[in-house]
Amino acid sequence: MSSVRTPSRPSETGPKDSVADKLSEKTPKAAQTKQVRLKLVYIDFWSAVKFSFLIAAAIGVVIFVAVLLIWTVLASTGVFDQISTLLKDVSGSNTVTVSNVVSFAQVMGFTLVIAALNVVVGTVLGAIACVLYNLSVRITGGILVGFKNG
């Protein structure tokens, strides 16, 4: 059997010999703020399309929920009944009501169509804006952006 010596690790109380140990002993100095100026010279097309799709989809959901809440509030406060009585008084006919002209299902269907169109148009506009920016960078050189550390 041969005895193999392994290097011993310095103990916690023993002397610190490595450079990393000596550097860790020093007190950290306050980091100075460093200002960096960078140019934005390219926007990835697919990143812009995905981002604009997500933003447009979020706006579409907000539109749908907002119309649902507005309809619920108007129906529960009796605004539609008051409008129906006003229409009856103006027209002189008892068959004219708001629910005959505009129903909840029609409003929600129309809102769903508008939200879907918003998603499509928003995504396409985001893609067009990306392409136009990437083309204009060739002429202008990009946008200079300043960043500060800290």
TIDREN-451483 format. One record per atom (N, C-alpha, C, O): atom name; residue in one letter; x, y, z; residue number from 1. Coordinates in pm, 1 decimal. Each point is the difference from the previous one (the first is absolute). Layout:
CA/A/X/Y/Z/NUM;
...
# end
This chain:
N/M/81.6/-117.7/0.0/1;
CA/M/-81.6/117.7/0.0/1;
C/M/85.4/123.0/0.0/1;
O/M/97.2/11.3/74.7/1;
N/S/-134.4/79.0/-158.0/2;
CA/S/75.7/124.0/-2.4/2;
C/S/-84.4/108.8/63.5/2;
O/S/-122.5/1.9/-12.2/2;
N/S/187.9/84.3/77.1/3;
CA/S/-73.3/110.2/63.0/3;
C/S/1.8/119.0/-93.0/3;
O/S/105.5/43.2/-46.4/3;
N/V/-222.0/8.7/20.2/4;
CA/V/-13.8/115.1/-87.8/4;
C/V/-36.4/119.1/85.8/4;
O/V/-96.4/-2.9/76.6/4;
N/R/174.9/106.9/-90.8/5;
CA/R/-28.6/121.1/77.5/5;
C/R/-92.2/89.7/-80.6/5;
O/R/25.2/28.9/-116.9/5;
N/T/-129.0/13.0/179.6/6;
CA/T/-89.5/96.3/-62.5/6;
C/T/26.9/135.2/62.4/6;
O/T/27.3/9.7/119.6/6;
N/P/-35.0/94.8/-200.6/7;
CA/P/25.1/131.9/56.6/7;
C/P/-107.3/33.5/102.5/7;
O/P/-119.1/-23.5/-20.3/7;
N/S/164.9/77.6/127.8/8;
CA/S/-95.5/34.0/106.1/8;
C/S/-62.6/135.2/-28.9/8;
O/S/64.6/91.1/-51.9/8;
N/R/-190.4/-80.7/86.2/9;
CA/R/-72.5/126.0/-18.9/9;
C/R/26.6/87.8/120.8/9;
O/R/8.7/-48.5/112.8/9;
N/P/4.1/178.5/-137.2/10;
CA/P/20.7/87.3/115.3/10;
C/P/-125.1/1.1/86.5/10;
O/P/-112.3/7.4/-49.7/10;
N/S/133.9/-14.7/176.2/11;
CA/S/-114.1/1.0/91.2/11;
C/S/-53.2/141.9/12.6/11;
O/S/62.3/96.9/-43.3/11;
N/E/-178.9/-88.7/103.8/12;
CA/E/-62.9/130.7/15.6/12;
C/E/85.3/92.1/86.3/12;
O/E/2.2/121.2/-21.4/12;
N/T/67.7/-178.4/118.6/13;
CA/T/80.4/83.4/89.4/13;
C/T/144.0/11.7/-47.0/13;
O/T/75.9/81.2/53.0/13;
N/G/-37.6/-160.1/-150.7/14;
CA/G/137.8/-1.2/-47.2/14;
C/G/29.2/116.7/-92.3/14;
O/G/-89.3/79.3/-29.7/14;
N/P/212.3/-67.8/-15.8/15;
CA/P/38.2/110.6/-87.6/15;
C/P/-63.3/-15.1/-137.7/15;
O/P/-22.0/-110.7/-49.0/15;
N/K/-6.0/223.0/-10.2/16;
CA/K/-60.9/0.9/-133.8/16;
C/K/111.3/29.3/-99.7/16;
O/K/60.7/107.1/0.9/16;
N/D/-35.6/-206.8/-88.0/17;
CA/D/111.2/12.4/-92.0/17;
C/D/-41.4/33.8/-141.7/17;
O/D/81.2/54.3/-74.9/17;
N/S/-204.0/-83.8/34.6/18;
CA/S/-36.4/20.8/-139.5/18;
C/S/-33.3/146.8/-26.1/18;
O/S/-32.5/76.2/91.0/18;
N/V/41.9/-40.4/-217.8/19;
CA/V/-28.2/137.8/-40.8/19;
C/V/-146.9/32.9/22.7/19;
O/V/-32.7/111.1/41.7/19;
N/A/-55.8/-206.0/-68.5/20;
CA/A/-143.3/23.4/17.9/20;
C/A/-31.5/27.0/146.9/20;
O/A/-83.4/84.9/31.6/20;
N/D/150.5/-157.6/58.0/21;
CA/D/-23.7/23.0/142.3/21;
C/D/48.8/137.9/42.3/21;
O/D/-65.6/67.3/79.6/21;
N/K/179.9/-24.8/-131.9/22;
CA/K/52.8/131.9/35.1/22;
C/K/-87.8/112.1/-56.0/22;
O/K/-18.8/103.3/64.3/22;
N/L/-34.7/-124.8/-184.7/23;
CA/L/-86.8/101.7/-58.6/23;
C/L/-133.5/9.3/73.0/23;
O/L/-59.4/107.5/8.2/23;
N/S/13.0/-218.4/43.8/24;
CA/S/-128.6/3.2/68.8/24;
C/S/9.6/69.9/135.2/24;
O/S/-101.7/42.3/55.1/24;
N/E/222.6/-29.8/-1.2/25;
CA/E/19.4/68.4/127.5/25;
C/E/-18.3/150.2/-11.8/25;
O/E/-40.8/65.2/96.2/25;
N/K/70.5/-9.6/-212.6/26;
CA/K/-6.6/144.2/-16.9/26;
C/K/-143.8/47.2/8.8/26;
O/K/-92.4/-68.9/-43.2/26;
N/T/75.1/185.2/98.7/27;
CA/T/-134.0/57.0/7.8/27;
C/T/-39.5/49.8/-138.0/27;
O/T/79.8/63.2/-69.1/27;
N/P/-202.4/-91.5/29.6/28;
CA/P/-41.5/45.4/-133.2/28;
C/P/-16.6/152.0/-2.1/28;
O/P/-56.4/59.8/91.7/28;
N/K/106.6/-0.2/-197.5/29;
CA/K/-14.0/144.2/-17.6/29;
C/K/-136.6/29.3/-60.5/29;
O/K/-59.1/-85.2/-66.4/29;
N/A/11.1/202.1/89.0/30;
CA/A/-126.8/40.8/-59.5/30;
C/A/15.8/2.6/-151.6/30;
O/A/91.4/63.3/-52.9/30;
N/A/-179.9/-131.4/-15.0/31;
CA/A/7.1/-7.4/-145.6/31;
C/A/-36.6/135.2/-59.8/31;
O/A/-101.8/60.0/34.6/31;
N/Q/185.9/-14.9/-123.5/32;
CA/Q/-29.5/125.4/-67.1/32;
C/Q/-96.1/-26.6/-114.0/32;
O/Q/5.2/-104.6/-64.7/32;
N/T/-92.7/200.5/41.2/33;
CA/T/-92.9/-17.4/-110.5/33;
C/T/72.8/20.6/-130.9/33;
O/T/76.4/95.1/-17.0/33;
N/K/-101.3/-184.3/-73.2/34;
CA/K/65.0/6.0/-130.8/34;
C/K/-108.3/21.3/-104.4/34;
O/K/-100.7/-70.8/-2.5/34;
N/Q/122.4/167.6/-82.1/35;
CA/Q/-96.5/29.5/-104.1/35;
C/Q/50.0/-57.2/-131.9/35;
O/Q/115.7/18.2/-38.1/35;
N/V/-206.1/-88.0/-30.7/36;
CA/V/34.5/-64.1/-126.0/36;
C/V/-96.1/51.2/-106.4/36;
O/V/-120.1/11.4/24.2/36;
N/R/173.0/19.0/-140.8/37;
CA/R/-82.6/44.8/-112.9/37;
C/R/3.7/-107.6/-106.8/37;
O/R/106.3/-35.6/-50.9/37;
N/L/-224.6/-15.8/17.6/38;
CA/L/-11.2/-106.5/-99.5/38;
C/L/-96.5/41.6/-109.5/38;
O/L/-88.2/83.1/21.4/38;
N/K/105.9/-141.6/-138.5/39;
CA/K/-90.7/26.7/-111.0/39;
C/K/-87.1/-121.3/-24.7/39;
O/K/47.3/-113.5/-4.5/39;
N/L/-176.6/140.6/-11.5/40;
CA/L/-94.4/-105.1/-36.9/40;
C/L/-5.1/-3.2/-152.3/40;
O/L/-58.8/87.9/-63.1/40;
N/V/121.1/-190.1/5.0/41;
CA/V/13.6/-3.5/-145.2/41;
C/V/-79.1/-113.4/-65.2/41;
O/V/1.3/-12.5/-122.5/41;
N/Y/-69.5/-69.8/200.9/42;
CA/Y/-73.1/-111.3/-58.9/42;
C/Y/-105.5/-49.2/98.3/42;
O/Y/27.1/-12.0/119.5/42;
N/I/-146.2/-16.3/-168.9/43;
CA/I/-105.4/-63.3/77.8/43;
C/I/-35.2/-130.3/-70.7/43;
O/I/-32.2/-0.3/-118.8/43;
N/D/38.4/-109.3/191.9/44;
CA/D/-31.1/-129.8/-58.3/44;
C/D/-147.9/-4.6/-40.5/44;
O/D/-88.0/34.2/78.9/44;
N/F/62.8/-76.5/-201.2/45;
CA/F/-136.0/1.6/-54.5/45;
C/F/-95.0/-88.6/79.9/45;
O/F/-108.2/43.9/38.9/45;
N/W/148.7/-169.5/-14.2/46;
CA/W/-90.2/-92.3/68.1/46;
C/W/-22.4/39.1/144.9/46;
O/W/-107.9/-24.1/54.1/46;
N/S/207.2/83.6/9.7/47;
CA/S/-19.6/49.2/136.3/47;
C/S/-103.1/112.2/1.5/47;
O/S/-85.6/5.3/88.4/47;
N/A/94.0/83.7/-186.0/48;
CA/A/-96.8/110.0/-7.9/48;
C/A/-139.7/-51.3/-30.0/48;
O/A/-97.8/51.2/54.6/48;
N/V/87.1/-151.9/-141.0/49;
CA/V/-131.3/-56.6/-33.0/49;
C/V/-60.9/-68.2/122.5/49;
O/V/-118.2/18.7/29.0/49;
N/K/198.2/-97.6/42.8/50;
CA/K/-51.4/-67.3/119.9/50;
C/K/-40.7/100.8/106.4/50;
O/K/-104.0/-15.2/64.0/50;
N/F/185.9/118.3/-45.1/51;
CA/F/-30.0/101.4/100.8/51;
C/F/-126.0/77.3/-36.2/51;
O/F/-85.4/22.9/85.7/51;
N/S/72.9/17.4/-211.1/52;
CA/S/-119.2/75.1/-40.2/52;
C/S/-124.4/-88.3/4.8/52;
O/S/-108.8/49.3/29.9/52;
N/F/122.4/-178.1/-58.6/53;
CA/F/-114.1/-91.7/13.0/53;
C/F/-45.9/-9.2/145.2/53;
O/F/-119.8/5.4/27.7/53;
N/L/214.0/-19.3/64.4/54;
CA/L/-37.6/-11.1/140.9/54;
C/L/-64.5/127.7/51.8/54;
O/L/-97.1/-5.6/75.4/54;
N/I/149.8/119.8/-115.1/55;
CA/I/-58.0/127.5/43.1/55;
C/I/-140.6/15.9/-59.1/55;
O/I/-92.7/39.4/70.7/55;
N/A/76.9/-69.9/-199.1/56;
CA/A/-131.4/12.6/-63.9/56;
C/A/-100.0/-98.8/59.2/56;
O/A/-117.3/33.7/16.2/56;
N/A/161.4/-154.5/16.1/57;
CA/A/-89.4/-97.6/61.9/57;
C/A/-42.6/46.3/138.9/57;
O/A/-115.9/-16.5/38.2/57;
N/A/208.2/73.9/36.9/58;
CA/A/-34.4/52.2/132.5/58;
C/A/-101.2/114.1/-11.0/58;
O/A/-94.3/7.8/78.8/58;
N/I/113.8/79.3/-175.4/59;
CA/I/-94.2/111.1/-21.3/59;
C/I/-136.2/-54.3/-43.4/59;
O/I/-103.1/52.5/41.9/59;
N/G/101.1/-156.8/-125.3/60;
CA/G/-125.5/-62.0/-41.1/60;
C/G/-76.2/-58.8/117.4/60;
O/G/-122.1/14.0/8.2/60;
N/V/192.7/-79.5/82.5/61;
CA/V/-64.7/-55.4/119.9/61;
C/V/-54.2/112.9/86.8/61;
O/V/-110.1/-10.4/54.1/61;
N/V/187.0/118.5/-40.4/62;
CA/V/-45.0/114.5/79.5/62;
C/V/-125.7/61.0/-60.8/62;
O/V/-92.8/34.9/73.0/62;
N/I/88.2/-21.7/-204.1/63;
CA/I/-118.7/54.4/-66.7/63;
C/I/-121.3/-88.9/25.6/63;
O/I/-108.1/49.4/31.9/63;
N/F/126.2/-179.4/-45.7/64;
CA/F/-111.4/-92.9/19.1/64;
C/F/-52.6/6.0/143.6/64;
O/F/-121.1/6.6/21.4/64;
N/V/210.6/-8.9/75.7/65;
CA/V/-41.6/4.6/140.7/65;
C/V/-63.7/134.7/33.0/65;
O/V/-96.9/5.6/75.6/65;
N/A/150.7/103.3/-131.9/66;
CA/A/-56.3/132.5/27.2/66;
C/A/-142.9/11.7/-52.6/66;
O/A/-86.8/54.1/68.5/66;
N/V/62.0/-103.6/-188.3/67;
CA/V/-135.8/4.9/-55.8/67;
C/V/-93.4/-87.7/81.5/67;
O/V/-114.9/37.5/23.2/67;
N/L/162.0/-153.6/20.6/68;
CA/L/-81.1/-87.3/83.8/68;
C/L/-37.5/70.0/131.0/68;
O/L/-115.4/-4.8/42.6/68;
N/L/212.8/69.4/20.5/69;
CA/L/-27.6/70.1/125.7/69;
C/L/-92.0/120.2/-20.4/69;
O/L/-89.9/24.0/80.7/69;
N/I/111.9/50.9/-187.4/70;
CA/I/-85.8/116.4/-26.2/70;
C/I/-143.1/-44.2/-24.9/70;
O/I/-93.5/62.1/50.5/70;
N/W/74.8/-169.9/-128.4/71;
CA/W/-135.6/-50.7/-25.9/71;
C/W/-65.1/-45.2/130.6/71;
O/W/-117.6/27.5/23.9/71;
N/T/193.8/-96.5/59.9/72;
CA/T/-54.3/-48.1/127.1/72;
C/T/-42.5/116.1/89.3/72;
O/T/-106.9/-4.0/61.1/72;
N/V/189.7/106.3/-53.7/73;
CA/V/-32.9/116.1/83.0/73;
C/V/-123.2/72.4/-55.1/73;
O/V/-88.8/38.0/76.2/73;
N/L/83.5/-19.1/-206.4/74;
CA/L/-115.8/68.8/-59.0/74;
C/L/-128.0/-80.3/17.7/74;
O/L/-106.2/57.2/24.6/74;
N/A/115.1/-188.6/-36.8/75;
CA/A/-119.0/-83.7/16.5/75;
C/A/-45.2/-2.7/146.4/75;
O/A/-119.9/1.4/27.7/75;
N/S/213.9/-5.3/64.6/76;
CA/S/-38.7/-9.1/141.4/76;
C/S/-49.6/132.8/56.1/76;
O/S/-76.1/0.2/96.8/76;
N/T/116.9/112.3/-154.5/77;
CA/T/-47.1/130.1/48.9/77;
C/T/-131.0/42.5/-65.1/77;
O/T/-58.8/100.1/40.7/77;
N/G/12.3/-173.3/-139.9/78;
CA/G/-128.5/31.0/-60.4/78;
C/G/5.3/104.0/-109.7/78;
O/G/-102.6/58.4/-34.7/78;
N/V/219.6/-34.3/-20.2/79;
CA/V/13.8/99.3/-107.2/79;
C/V/-74.2/-45.6/-125.0/79;
O/V/-63.0/81.0/-67.9/79;
N/F/70.1/-210.3/37.2/80;
CA/F/-66.7/-49.1/-120.5/80;
C/F/-151.7/11.8/12.2/80;
O/F/-67.9/27.1/-99.0/80;
N/D/14.6/-47.0/218.6/81;
CA/D/-144.9/15.8/20.3/81;
C/D/-42.2/145.3/-19.2/81;
O/D/-105.2/27.3/-57.8/81;
N/Q/186.4/64.9/105.8/82;
CA/Q/-31.2/142.7/-17.7/82;
C/Q/6.5/40.3/-147.5/82;
O/Q/-82.2/78.6/-47.3/82;
N/I/180.2/-132.8/-24.4/83;
CA/I/10.2/30.2/-143.6/83;
C/I/-119.5/-60.2/-73.8/83;
O/I/-52.0/60.5/-93.7/83;
N/S/8.6/-179.2/135.6/84;
CA/S/-116.0/-63.2/-63.5/84;
C/S/-126.1/83.1/21.5/84;
O/S/-78.7/17.6/-93.0/84;
N/T/58.7/33.4/214.0/85;
CA/T/-117.7/84.3/24.4/85;
C/T/8.3/129.8/-78.2/85;
O/T/-102.2/50.5/-46.5/85;
N/L/221.5/4.2/31.2/86;
CA/L/17.2/120.5/-80.8/86;
C/L/-33.5/-27.9/-146.3/86;
O/L/-67.1/80.7/-64.4/86;
N/L/113.0/-193.7/11.5/87;
CA/L/-31.4/-36.4/-138.9/87;
C/L/-149.7/-22.6/-19.4/87;
O/L/-55.2/36.7/-103.8/87;
N/K/-10.2/-96.1/201.8/88;
CA/K/-145.4/-20.3/-8.0/88;
C/K/-73.7/133.1/-1.5/88;
O/K/-96.9/17.5/-73.9/88;
N/D/144.0/77.5/157.1/89;
CA/D/-64.4/131.1/4.9/89;
C/D/21.4/77.7/-129.7/89;
O/D/-91.6/66.8/-47.9/89;
N/V/210.5/-74.9/-8.6/90;
CA/V/31.6/76.2/-121.4/90;
C/V/-69.8/-60.0/-121.0/90;
O/V/-56.4/73.2/-81.3/90;
N/S/59.4/-206.9/67.9/91;
CA/S/-57.6/-63.2/-118.8/91;
C/S/-150.0/-20.7/11.8/91;
O/S/-68.9/-7.4/-101.8/91;
N/G/17.7/-2.0/221.0/92;
CA/G/-143.0/-25.1/17.7/92;
C/G/-36.0/-145.3/-15.4/92;
O/G/-118.2/-34.4/3.6/92;
N/S/216.2/-52.5/-20.8/93;
CA/S/-23.8/-142.6/-16.4/93;
C/S/50.3/-73.0/124.1/93;
O/S/105.1/33.5/54.6/93;
N/N/-181.1/-133.4/-10.5/94;
CA/N/40.2/-76.1/118.1/94;
C/N/93.6/-116.1/-33.2/94;
O/N/47.7/-67.8/91.0/94;
N/T/-20.7/43.6/-218.3/95;
CA/T/83.1/-113.8/-39.5/95;
C/T/147.6/35.5/-8.9/95;
O/T/83.0/-90.1/-12.3/95;
N/V/-47.2/217.3/18.0/96;
CA/V/139.5/41.2/-14.6/96;
C/V/69.3/-6.3/135.8/96;
O/V/-38.4/69.6/94.0/96;
N/T/141.3/-154.4/-85.1/97;
CA/T/83.1/-8.5/120.3/97;
C/T/146.2/-9.4/-40.9/97;
O/T/32.3/-30.0/-114.9/97;
N/V/53.8/55.9/209.8/98;
CA/V/144.3/-8.9/-26.5/98;
C/V/39.9/-144.2/-26.2/98;
O/V/84.9/-25.9/-85.3/98;
N/S/-144.2/-67.5/156.7/99;
CA/S/36.5/-141.1/-18.6/99;
C/S/-41.6/-53.1/-137.0/99;
O/S/58.2/-97.5/-47.7/99;
N/N/-157.8/159.4/-17.0/100;
CA/N/-35.7/-40.1/-136.5/100;
C/N/104.2/47.5/-100.0/100;
O/N/26.4/-67.0/-99.8/100;
N/V/32.0/181.6/126.9/101;
CA/V/97.6/57.4/-92.8/101;
C/V/138.8/-58.7/22.7/101;
O/V/66.8/-42.7/-94.2/101;
N/V/-23.9/41.1/221.4/102;
CA/V/135.3/-45.7/33.9/102;
C/V/-10.6/-96.4/117.9/102;
O/V/-46.6/37.1/107.7/102;
N/S/90.2/-161.3/-129.3/103;
CA/S/-2.0/-97.8/108.7/103;
C/S/141.3/-21.8/53.5/103;
O/S/98.7/42.2/-60.3/103;
N/F/-92.1/-109.0/174.9/104;
CA/F/129.3/-28.7/62.0/104;
C/F/86.1/-86.4/-91.1/104;
O/F/120.0/24.1/-12.9/104;
N/A/-180.1/-124.4/-50.2/105;
CA/A/75.6/-89.3/-88.9/105;
C/A/54.3/74.6/-121.6/105;
O/A/111.8/-26.4/-44.2/105;
N/Q/-190.8/119.9/-10.4/106;
CA/Q/48.1/78.2/-114.2/106;
C/Q/118.0/88.3/39.9/106;
O/Q/98.6/10.0/-72.9/106;
N/V/-109.6/53.1/188.0/107;
CA/V/108.4/89.3/44.7/107;
C/V/127.0/-79.6/27.6/107;
O/V/108.7/42.8/-38.7/107;
N/M/-120.4/-156.7/104.1/108;
CA/M/118.6/-80.1/30.0/108;
C/M/60.9/-60.1/-128.0/108;
O/M/122.2/-9.6/-12.0/108;
N/G/-207.0/-30.4/-82.7/109;
CA/G/51.8/-49.0/-127.8/109;
C/G/74.0/107.3/-76.2/109;
O/G/107.4/-24.6/-54.9/109;
N/F/-164.9/144.9/51.1/110;
CA/F/65.9/111.7/-66.6/110;
C/F/131.0/34.7/69.7/110;
O/F/99.6/29.7/-66.0/110;
N/T/-99.3/-33.3/198.5/111;
CA/T/121.9/28.9/75.7/111;
C/T/106.6/-104.8/-26.8/111;
O/T/118.1/33.3/-9.7/111;
N/L/-157.8/-159.5/-2.5/112;
CA/L/95.2/-106.3/-30.2/112;
C/L/62.3/19.4/-138.0/112;
O/L/119.8/-21.5/-17.8/112;
N/V/-200.3/61.8/-78.8/113;
CA/V/52.6/26.8/-134.8/113;
C/V/98.1/116.9/3.1/113;
O/V/106.5/-6.0/-61.5/113;
N/I/-142.9/112.4/133.4/114;
CA/I/88.2/116.3/10.2/114;
C/I/130.5/-37.2/70.1/114;
O/I/107.0/44.8/-41.4/114;
N/A/-114.4/-126.9/148.0/115;
CA/A/120.8/-41.7/71.0/115;
C/A/90.0/-85.5/-89.6/115;
O/A/122.2/13.9/3.5/115;
N/A/-182.2/-101.6/-83.2/116;
CA/A/79.1/-83.1/-91.7/116;
C/A/65.7/85.1/-107.9/116;
O/A/116.5/-20.8/-33.9/116;
N/L/-191.9/116.9/-20.1/117;
CA/L/59.4/91.3/-98.6/117;
C/L/111.5/83.0/62.3/117;
O/L/100.0/29.6/-65.4/117;
N/N/-117.2/7.9/191.8/118;
CA/N/103.9/75.1/69.3/118;
C/N/128.8/-81.8/11.0/118;
O/N/109.5/54.0/-16.0/118;
N/V/-122.3/-183.2/43.1/119;
CA/V/118.2/-85.8/10.5/119;
C/V/71.2/-9.5/-134.5/119;
O/V/122.4/11.2/-6.8/119;
N/V/-198.5/-31.5/-99.4/120;
CA/V/61.1/-12.3/-133.5/120;
C/V/65.7/131.6/-42.0/120;
O/V/115.4/1.9/-42.8/120;
N/V/-189.7/107.0/55.4/121;
CA/V/53.0/130.1/-43.1/121;
C/V/118.1/41.8/86.8/121;
O/V/98.4/53.1/-51.7/121;
N/G/-106.3/-76.0/182.7/122;
CA/G/110.5/36.1/88.6/122;
C/G/126.5/-77.2/-31.0/122;
O/G/109.5/56.1/3.7/122;
N/T/-123.2/-185.0/-34.3/123;
CA/T/115.8/-81.3/-34.9/123;
C/T/62.4/46.0/-131.2/123;
O/T/122.1/10.5/-11.6/123;
N/V/-206.6/16.7/-85.9/124;
CA/V/51.5/46.5/-130.1/124;
C/V/67.2/136.1/13.7/124;
O/V/105.0/23.3/-59.9/124;
N/L/-163.9/66.4/137.6/125;
CA/L/62.1/131.9/19.4/125;
C/L/133.3/-9.7/73.1/125;
O/L/92.9/75.0/-30.1/125;
N/G/-82.9/-166.4/125.2/126;
CA/G/128.1/-20.9/68.1/126;
C/G/106.4/-51.5/-94.7/126;
O/G/115.5/42.0/6.8/126;
N/A/-153.9/-133.2/-95.5/127;
CA/A/94.7/-53.0/-98.5/127;
C/A/42.5/108.5/-98.9/127;
O/A/117.3/9.4/-36.0/127;
N/I/-212.9/72.0/-7.5/128;
CA/I/32.7/108.8/-93.3/128;
C/I/90.6/102.6/66.2/128;
O/I/93.7/49.8/-62.3/128;
N/A/-121.0/-18.4/187.3/129;
CA/A/85.2/95.5/71.7/129;
C/A/142.6/-53.0/13.9/129;
O/A/96.1/76.1/-11.5/129;
N/C/-82.4/-206.5/36.2/130;
CA/C/132.9/-60.6/9.9/130;
C/C/74.6/8.6/-132.1/130;
O/C/117.3/37.1/-3.0/130;
N/V/-184.3/-71.0/-105.2/131;
CA/V/63.7/5.6/-131.7/131;
C/V/38.8/143.9/-35.4/131;
O/V/109.5/24.6/-50.6/131;
N/L/-199.6/69.7/77.5/132;
CA/L/31.5/139.8/-29.7/132;
C/L/116.3/51.0/83.4/132;
O/L/83.3/75.6/-50.1/132;
N/Y/-76.3/-115.7/177.0/133;
CA/Y/112.7/42.5/82.5/133;
C/Y/130.1/-59.3/-52.6/133;
O/Y/100.4/70.3/-11.4/133;
N/N/-101.9/-200.6/-20.9/134;
CA/N/122.4/-62.8/-51.0/134;
C/N/44.1/61.7/-132.1/134;
O/N/119.9/7.0/-27.1/134;
N/L/-213.7/37.7/-55.6/135;
CA/L/37.2/68.3/-124.5/135;
C/L/53.4/140.5/26.9/135;
O/L/94.7/44.5/-65.0/135;
N/S/-155.3/24.7/160.3/136;
CA/S/44.9/136.9/28.4/136;
C/S/135.1/3.7/69.1/136;
O/S/69.4/101.4/-5.5/136;
N/V/-31.0/-210.9/70.6/137;
CA/V/130.5/-4.8/65.9/137;
C/V/112.1/7.9/-102.6/137;
O/V/107.7/52.2/28.8/137;
N/R/-132.8/-103.4/-147.1/138;
CA/R/101.7/5.8/-105.4/138;
C/R/30.1/144.4/-39.6/138;
O/R/111.5/31.5/-41.6/138;
N/I/-210.5/55.0/54.5/139;
CA/I/18.6/141.1/-36.0/139;
C/I/50.0/81.2/118.6/139;
O/I/92.9/79.6/-13.4/139;
N/T/-155.0/-99.9/130.1/140;
CA/T/28.9/85.2/115.5/140;
C/T/109.0/-53.7/89.9/140;
O/T/62.2/77.0/73.2/140;
N/G/-37.0/-206.3/-76.4/141;
CA/G/102.6/-56.7/85.9/141;
C/G/-53.8/-52.0/132.0/141;
O/G/75.8/-59.5/76.6/141;
N/G/-201.2/78.9/-47.5/142;
CA/G/-58.3/-53.4/122.7/142;
C/G/-28.7/107.0/102.1/142;
O/G/23.7/118.6/-22.9/142;
N/I/-75.1/-162.2/135.5/143;
CA/I/-33.4/89.9/109.6/143;
C/I/106.8/-15.4/106.4/143;
O/I/32.4/-111.7/40.4/143;
N/L/22.3/223.4/5.0/144;
CA/L/99.8/-2.6/105.9/144;
C/L/-71.9/-2.0/134.0/144;
O/L/-80.6/87.9/30.3/144;
N/V/112.0/-191.6/50.7/145;
CA/V/-65.9/-18.9/128.2/145;
C/V/106.2/2.8/108.4/145;
O/V/105.1/-62.4/-14.0/145;
N/G/-131.8/134.3/121.7/146;
CA/G/93.1/6.9/111.8/146;
C/G/-46.7/-84.4/115.7/146;
O/G/-117.9/2.8/35.5/146;
N/F/209.0/-78.6/24.4/147;
CA/F/-29.2/-81.8/116.0/147;
C/F/94.4/38.0/112.2/147;
O/F/113.9/39.9/-23.9/147;
N/K/-162.4/-52.6/147.3/148;
CA/K/83.1/31.5/114.9/148;
C/K/-3.2/-117.7/96.0/148;
O/K/-106.7/-54.6/27.7/148;
N/N/221.3/15.6/22.6/149;
CA/N/11.1/-110.1/94.2/149;
C/N/-20.7/53.9/141.7/149;
O/N/71.7/89.4/45.1/149;
N/G/-168.9/-144.2/22.3/150;
CA/G/-20.1/39.9/139.0/150;
C/G/-108.7/89.2/16.0/150;
O/G/-29.1/42.3/111.8/150;
# end
